[in-house]
Structure formats: C-alpha cells, structure tokens
Amino acid sequence: MDHVERYLEVFDELRKRKRWSTGDTMLRFAALTLAANDVADRNPDLEATAKILEKQAGAFSPLASAMRHAVAALLIRRGIDPTLTVGRVKETLAVFKRLKLSRSGPHPTLAALLLVLHNDGGVPDEAVVAKMKAVIDRWNKDHFFLTGVDDYPMAAMHATGEHGVEEIGVRAEEIYRRLRKARFSAGEQLQLVSHLLMFSDLGRDEAVRRFSEIARLLREAKQRVWQSHYDEVALLVLSGGHPAEVVPRVLAYRDRLWATKPRPTQDLALSIAAGIVLAEESEKAAALAEAASAANLRAVQAVIEAQQAAAIACMAACTTVVTASAASS
C-alpha cells in the first residue's frame, strides 16, 4: 500500500466514524497525520480524543473549536494524553501572559501546543518562551506590517532550535529578500516561506533556487502558483527531492486525491499531496541514518504539524468571523 492509498484508507475510516457535525476538511488534515507509519494506535478514536479536548479546554478555547480534530490527531500520533495536554497548554499560555505575549485566538494556542509537544507533553521552560518572544520582536524589526500573532507557531518552532535570535532574524530576512529578487510577491505568505525554508539543510541559496524551480515547473504543468500556494512549494523544497522528480509526483498525487469522492478542492488536494510527499521523504530519511540528522527529522515533522495546524486555525478563525457577521446582519 503506497502513501496515498494509506491516506485515503485512514480518511475513509475517519469519515465512517465521524459525528454529523464534523466537517470533511478537518478530517483530511487529521488523516494526513494518522496515516504516518509511526502511529502506534492503528485504530484511533479521533472523535473521543477531540471530545476530551473540547470538554477540558472549555467552550471558548480554540482547542474546543473546529481545529480540535487536527490537534487530537497530533496527540494520538505521539501517544500524549489529551487531558494533561490541555492543562500544559493553559500553563504555557499563562507564561505567555507573564511575558506580555498575546494568548487569545488560535495562533497563540497553537504556538503553546507546539512548545508542549516539543517538550514531550511538558510545560516548556520560561527561557524558551522568552526566546520565542525575542524571535517575534526580531522579525517585527524587519517586517512591522507583516509580523503578528499568526507568526507565533513558527516562532515557537524556531525558539526550540539551536540558532540564536539574531541569526534566526538575519537568515529569515536574507531568504525573504532573495525570494523577492526572484519576483515572488511580498506579503505574509512569503514571510512564512522564509521561516519554513530555514529548516532546509540545502543552504540558503540552494533552497531559494529550488523554490523558484519548483514554482516554475508547477506553472509549466498548468498548476497555478498564487501566494496561497507558497507554503506547499516550501514543503516540496523541504522534502529534499529534486524538483524534476517531486513536481510530477505531487501533481500525480493531487490528481488521485481530487478524483476520489468526496472530492476536495484542487487547492486542498495539492496541499494534502505536498504533505504526503514530505511524509514519504521523511520516512526514507529515517530509514537511512546517514541521510539526515535526528534533529532535522524532528524539524521536518514539526513543519508538517505546523502546516496542518495553521490551516485548521485559519479555517476556524474564518468560520468565527463569518458566523459573527451573519449574526449581526
């Protein structure tokens, strides 16, 4: 069974057992996490875990919103107790408050969750949260109008690494400027790409070159590459595969996913396909100890999780805005 078949099998099982109120889009991201070969529980009860999150977090917490299924999948994959996790996330958000970081909305909650997951389910040291704040402040110096709470998850991921705050800031800005020179559109999505490509072990210039090459090959294959697709292109760079090989593969996976009912949008199919390609390459690297360091593998996996969480957070936030607008009209 290949990775696409495995993903579709897991997604189908989740749909059969879902509650009527659970949307398919949420389950697609959960299935991407649970389809990994290293998931210990091969028959997880996603709804039960999501229900625990909803109950423990409280009605107004982002962990009780639509994103709870993606979070539940992450916890199942890692074998971490959901009740304890909610408590640790709340404690971490209390540290955010002490350090004058925002703790409202899905992005701060996701940042706190990523820090807890990195700490194997425990509350992170306050020094790590302080480094996260320093990273945000450093990015803010270069891009005052772009940097905000939506950058919290990426800042949390970089705060757990070995690089210093100034180096993180300089590397992100160098990548951003090179991407702009390559005529990619300025904005929040390009800033996200600069944060993602720092995880690549290809080097700054090669990572930017491959980003440009992958985008070009996608366009030549009639796949549009708008700003909203930049993170998928970044994930293909992080896979480490050669552009001439990963582009046909991700397009073939996109078409297979799009042809399967219930049919996702083509954009969503591309997003899931990019996640599958990255998962495949991560497993290949894990099988060859010399292919990548353990630290790099953890970083690659964190990128997968951040992609899922950010997408769910965005959808949850958009749903809240639409609901509020409808209620006031």
C-alpha positions in Angstrom: 0.0 0.0 0.0 1.5 3.4 -1.0 1.2 6.6 1.0 -1.8 7.9 -1.0 -3.7 4.7 -0.6 -2.9 4.6 3.1 -4.1 8.2 3.5 -7.3 7.5 1.7 -7.9 4.4 3.8 -7.5 6.4 7.0 -9.6 9.3 5.8 -12.4 6.8 4.8 -12.3 5.2 8.3 -12.5 8.6 10.0 -15.5 9.6 7.9 -17.3 6.4 8.8 -16.9 7.1 12.5 -17.3 10.9 12.5 -20.1 12.9 14.1 -22.6 14.6 11.7 -21.2 18.0 12.7 -17.6 17.2 11.9 -16.5 18.6 8.5 -14.6 16.6 6.0 -11.9 19.3 5.6 -10.9 18.9 9.3 -10.7 15.1 8.8 -8.5 15.4 5.8 -5.7 17.1 7.9 -6.2 14.6 10.7 -5.9 11.7 8.3 -2.6 13.1 7.0 -1.2 12.9 10.5 -2.7 9.5 11.3 -1.6 7.9 8.0 2.0 8.0 9.1 3.7 4.7 9.6 4.9 5.6 13.0 1.4 5.9 14.5 1.3 3.4 17.4 -2.5 3.2 17.5 -3.7 1.9 14.2 -7.4 2.2 15.1 -7.6 5.5 16.9 -10.8 7.0 18.2 -10.4 10.5 16.9 -13.8 11.7 18.0 -13.3 10.5 21.5 -10.0 12.4 21.8 -11.5 15.5 20.2 -14.4 15.4 22.7 -11.9 15.3 25.6 -10.2 18.3 24.2 -13.5 20.1 23.9 -14.6 19.3 27.4 -11.2 20.0 29.1 -10.4 23.2 27.2 -13.8 24.9 27.7 -16.3 26.2 25.2 -14.4 29.4 24.3 -11.0 27.9 23.8 -9.6 27.4 20.3 -8.9 23.8 21.4 -12.7 23.3 21.5 -13.2 24.8 18.1 -13.0 23.1 14.7 -9.3 22.6 15.0 -9.7 20.1 17.8 -9.7 17.2 15.4 -6.3 18.2 13.9 -4.9 18.6 17.5 -6.4 15.3 18.5 -4.6 13.6 15.6 -1.3 15.0 16.7 -1.8 13.8 20.3 -2.8 10.3 19.1 0.3 10.1 16.9 2.5 11.0 19.8 0.7 9.0 22.4 0.2 12.0 24.6 -2.8 12.3 27.0 -5.3 15.0 25.8 -6.4 16.0 29.4 -2.8 16.6 30.5 -2.0 18.4 27.3 -4.9 20.9 27.7 -3.6 21.6 31.2 0.0 22.1 30.0 -1.2 24.4 27.2 -3.0 26.5 29.7 0.1 26.7 31.9 2.1 27.7 28.8 -0.4 30.4 27.9 0.0 31.7 31.4 3.7 32.1 30.7 2.8 34.0 27.5 0.8 36.4 29.7 3.6 37.0 32.1 5.9 37.8 29.2 3.3 40.1 27.6 2.6 37.8 24.6 -0.9 37.5 23.2 -2.7 34.4 24.4 -6.0 35.0 22.6 -7.0 33.1 19.5 -5.9 30.0 17.6 -2.3 31.0 16.8 -1.0 31.6 20.3 -2.8 28.4 21.4 -1.1 26.5 18.5 2.3 28.0 19.5 1.8 26.9 23.1 0.8 23.4 21.9 3.9 23.1 19.7 6.1 24.1 22.6 4.4 21.5 24.8 4.7 18.8 22.1 8.4 19.6 21.7 8.8 19.2 25.4 7.2 15.7 25.2 4.0 16.9 26.8 5.5 19.0 29.5 5.4 22.8 30.1 8.4 24.5 28.3 11.0 26.4 30.2 10.2 30.1 30.5 13.5 30.8 28.8 12.2 29.1 25.6 9.1 31.2 25.7 11.2 34.3 26.2 13.3 33.3 23.1 10.1 32.9 21.2 9.1 36.4 22.1 12.6 37.7 21.1 12.2 36.0 17.7 8.9 37.7 17.2 10.4 41.0 18.2 13.3 40.4 15.8 11.1 39.6 12.9 9.0 42.6 13.7 12.0 44.9 13.2 12.3 43.8 9.5 8.6 43.5 8.8 6.5 45.6 11.1 3.3 45.4 9.0 3.6 41.6 8.4 4.6 40.2 11.7 1.8 39.3 14.2 0.2 36.6 16.2 0.0 34.4 13.1 3.8 34.1 13.3 3.7 32.7 16.8 3.7 29.0 15.8 6.7 29.4 13.5 8.5 31.5 16.2 7.8 28.7 18.7 9.3 26.1 16.4 12.5 28.2 15.9 12.7 29.0 19.6 13.3 25.3 20.3 16.2 25.2 17.9 19.9 25.8 18.5 20.3 29.0 16.5 20.4 32.3 18.3 17.7 35.0 17.9 19.9 37.3 15.7 20.9 34.5 13.4 17.2 33.5 13.0 16.3 37.1 12.1 19.2 37.5 9.7 18.6 34.2 7.9 14.9 34.8 7.5 15.4 38.2 6.1 18.1 37.0 3.6 15.8 34.3 2.3 12.9 36.8 2.1 15.0 39.3 0.1 16.2 36.6 -2.3 12.7 35.4 -2.9 11.6 39.0 -3.6 14.5 39.3 -6.1 13.2 36.2 -7.8 9.9 38.1 -8.2 7.7 36.3 -5.7 5.0 38.5 -4.2 5.7 40.3 -0.9 3.4 39.6 2.0 2.6 37.3 4.9 2.8 34.2 2.8 6.3 35.0 1.6 7.3 35.7 5.1 6.0 32.3 6.1 8.1 30.7 3.3 11.2 32.4 4.7 10.5 30.9 8.1 9.9 27.5 6.6 13.0 27.4 4.4 15.2 28.0 7.3 14.6 24.3 8.2 16.1 23.2 4.9 19.6 21.6 5.1 20.2 22.6 1.5 21.6 26.0 2.4 20.0 29.4 1.8 20.8 29.9 -1.8 20.0 26.4 -2.9 16.7 26.4 -1.0 15.7 29.6 -2.8 16.8 28.2 -6.1 14.7 25.1 -5.7 11.7 27.1 -4.5 11.9 29.1 -7.8 12.5 25.9 -9.9 9.6 24.0 -8.3 7.2 27.0 -8.8 8.3 27.2 -12.4 7.7 23.6 -13.1 4.3 23.7 -11.4 3.3 26.6 -13.6 4.5 24.9 -16.7 2.3 21.9 -15.7 -0.7 24.3 -15.6 -0.8 24.3 -11.8 -1.3 27.9 -10.6 1.1 29.1 -8.0 -0.5 32.0 -6.2 0.6 33.4 -2.8 -1.8 30.9 -1.1 0.3 28.1 -2.6 3.7 29.3 -1.4 3.7 27.1 1.7 3.1 23.9 -0.4 6.0 24.8 -2.6 8.1 25.3 0.5 7.2 21.9 1.8 8.3 20.3 -1.5 11.7 22.1 -1.1 11.9 20.7 2.4 11.3 17.2 1.1 14.8 17.4 -0.3 13.7 15.8 -3.5 14.9 17.1 -6.9 12.4 19.5 -8.5 12.1 17.4 -11.7 11.1 14.4 -9.6 8.9 15.9 -6.8 6.8 18.1 -9.1 5.4 15.2 -11.2 4.9 13.2 -8.1 2.9 15.9 -6.2 0.8 16.5 -9.3 0.0 12.8 -9.7 -0.9 12.6 -6.0 -3.1 15.8 -6.4 -5.0 14.2 -9.3 -5.5 10.9 -7.4 -6.9 12.8 -4.4 -9.1 15.0 -6.5 -10.6 12.1 -8.3 -11.7 10.4 -5.1 -15.1 11.1 -3.6 -15.9 13.1 -1.6 -13.9 15.3 -3.9 -11.7 18.0 -2.3 -11.0 21.3 -4.0 -7.9 21.2 -6.2 -6.1 23.6 -3.9 -6.8 21.3 -0.9 -5.8 18.3 -2.9 -2.4 20.0 -3.7 -1.9 20.8 0.0 -2.5 17.2 1.1 -0.4 15.9 -1.7 2.5 18.1 -0.7 2.2 16.8 2.9 2.2 13.2 1.6 5.4 13.8 -0.4 7.1 15.3 2.6 6.0 12.4 4.8 7.4 9.9 2.2 10.8 11.6 2.2 10.9 11.8 6.0 10.4 8.1 6.2 13.1 7.5 3.6 15.5 9.6 5.6 14.6 7.9 8.8 15.4 4.5 7.2 18.9 5.8 6.3 20.5 7.1 9.4 23.2 8.9 7.3 20.6 10.7 5.2 19.6 13.2 7.8 20.2 14.0 11.4 17.7 13.2 14.1 17.3 16.9 14.8 16.5 17.7 11.1 13.9 14.9 11.0 12.2 16.4 14.1 12.2 19.8 12.4 10.7 18.3 9.2 7.9 16.6 11.2 7.3 19.9 13.0 6.8 21.6 9.7 4.1 19.0 8.7 2.3 19.6 12.0 2.5 23.4 11.7 1.1 23.2 8.2 -1.9 21.2 9.4 -2.4 23.4 12.5 -2.1 26.7 10.7 -4.6 25.6 8.0 -7.1 24.5 10.7 -6.5 27.6 12.7 -7.2 29.8 9.6 -10.4 27.9 8.8 -11.5 28.2 12.4 -10.9 31.9 12.5 -12.6 32.5 9.2 -15.6 30.5 10.4 -15.8 32.6 13.5 -15.8 35.8 11.5 -18.4 34.6 9.1 -20.7 33.4 11.9 -20.3 36.7 13.8 -21.1 38.7 10.6 -24.2 36.6 9.9 -25.4 37.1 13.5 -25.1 40.9 13.3 -26.8 41.2 10.0 
